[in-house]
Amino acid sequence: MRKEYNKLVRDRIPEILESQQVKFGVEEMTKSDYCQALRQKLIEEAQEAAEAVETNLVTELADLCEVIDATMGAYGIQRNQVLACQMQRRIERGAFSQKLRLLWTEG
């Protein structure tokens, strides 16, 4: 039975499917389609990490990091740019170390 995916997959997936004698179709995306697919993959992997049981969390976070790295590469963003922005936002807005939950505001 054929199952449709139409989504970005890791580079070795075709090789893995071939070794399992699974029939499949793949195509190389345009840069524009690739960038859009990466954005979708960020959502997918973030959702999987959010829903992961603790024993699978490291794996799901690794998958999310892989997509983040690929997204930065596709857009020509350097890791030091992201880290500098992260530090600036941490200075301006703080981190999450105090485990604060905003309950309400008024006015």
C-alpha positions in Angstrom: 0.0 0.0 0.0 1.3 3.4 -1.0 1.7 6.1 1.7 2.2 9.8 0.7 4.7 11.9 2.7 5.7 15.0 0.6 8.0 16.2 3.3 11.7 16.9 3.8 13.7 13.8 5.0 17.3 13.3 6.0 19.9 12.6 3.3 20.3 8.9 4.0 16.6 8.0 4.0 16.6 6.9 0.3 19.7 4.6 1.1 17.9 3.1 4.1 14.7 2.5 2.2 16.7 0.8 -0.6 18.4 -1.5 1.8 14.9 -2.4 3.1 13.8 -3.0 -0.5 11.0 -0.4 -0.1 9.9 1.4 -3.3 9.9 5.2 -3.0 10.0 8.4 -4.9 12.1 11.5 -4.0 13.0 14.7 -5.7 15.4 17.5 -5.0 13.7 20.7 -4.0 14.3 24.2 -5.2 16.0 26.5 -2.7 12.6 28.2 -2.0 10.8 24.9 -1.5 13.7 23.7 0.7 13.6 26.8 2.9 9.8 26.4 3.3 10.2 22.6 4.0 12.8 23.4 6.7 10.4 25.8 8.4 7.7 23.1 8.4 10.3 20.6 9.7 11.1 22.9 12.6 7.5 22.8 13.7 7.3 19.0 13.3 10.5 18.4 15.3 9.6 20.9 18.0 6.2 19.2 18.4 7.9 15.8 18.6 10.3 17.2 21.3 7.4 18.7 23.2 5.5 15.4 23.2 8.5 13.1 23.9 8.8 11.0 26.9 11.9 11.7 29.0 13.7 8.7 27.6 13.3 10.0 24.0 13.9 13.6 24.7 17.6 13.7 23.9 16.9 12.1 20.5 14.1 14.5 19.7 16.2 17.5 20.7 19.0 16.2 18.5 16.6 16.0 15.6 15.5 19.6 16.3 19.1 20.8 16.5 19.8 19.1 13.1 16.9 21.0 11.5 18.0 24.3 13.2 21.5 23.8 11.8 20.2 23.0 8.3 17.9 26.1 8.5 20.8 28.3 9.5 22.8 26.9 6.6 20.1 27.5 4.1 19.7 31.1 5.1 23.5 31.8 5.5 23.1 32.4 9.3 26.2 31.7 11.3 26.0 30.1 14.7 27.9 33.0 16.3 25.1 35.3 15.0 22.5 33.2 16.8 24.5 33.0 20.0 25.0 36.7 20.0 21.3 37.3 19.6 20.5 34.7 22.2 22.8 36.5 24.7 21.3 39.9 23.9 17.8 38.6 24.4 18.9 36.9 27.6 20.2 40.3 28.9 17.1 42.2 27.8 14.4 39.6 28.7 16.1 37.0 30.9 16.4 33.3 30.5 14.1 30.6 31.8 16.1 29.5 34.8 13.7 30.9 37.4 10.8 28.6 36.1 8.4 31.5 36.1 4.8 31.1 34.9 2.9 34.4 34.1 -0.6 34.0 35.5 -2.2 37.3 34.5 -1.7 40.9 33.7 -4.0 43.9 34.1 -4.3 47.2 32.2 
